[in-house]
Amino acid sequence: GLLMALAIGLNIWLAHRLRPPLSAMSLEQQSLDRYRMSVAPFKKWVLLAVTALVGLIAGASASGQWRTWLMYVNGVPFGTKDPQFKLDVAFYAFDLPWYR
């Protein structure tokens, strides 16, 4: 969750930082510029809120996979090869669930 939050936060920050400069040409754009100016003081808080929300959602989604991750990281070979693919049977018990 934290890694996803950092990636999303960095992307939002870069997109905001590298956006083209705005120039109001029409009446609608002038109204939009006034809105942007009124929201500008809160953009840091909006960035933090969006980043935290994405981190919470990603963390909640990944929290159900902790057992699969532990089996993948700590899996040991069984010493028996699969006759068709010539892979150790531990691949099907430990690695394949993580790759899915």
ZIKACOR-V430607 format. One record per backbone hydrogen bond with DSSP energy under -0.5 kcal/mol. CO is the residue of the C=O (numbers start at 1). NH is the residue of the N-H. If there is no record, write none. Layout:
BEGIN
CO|NH  CO|NH
END
This chain:
BEGIN
1|5  2|6  3|7  4|8  5|9  6|10  7|11  8|12  9|13  10|14  11|15  12|16  13|17  14|18  16|19  23|25  26|30  27|31  28|32  29|33  30|34  31|35  32|36  33|37  34|38  35|39  36|40  39|42  40|43  42|46  43|47  44|48  45|49  46|50  47|51  48|52  49|53  50|54  51|55  52|56  53|57  54|58  55|59  56|60  57|61  58|62  59|63  61|64  62|65  63|66  65|69  66|70  67|71  68|72  69|73  70|74  71|75  80|89  82|86  87|82  88|91  89|92  89|93  90|94  90|95  91|95  91|96  94|98  95|98  95|99  96|100
END
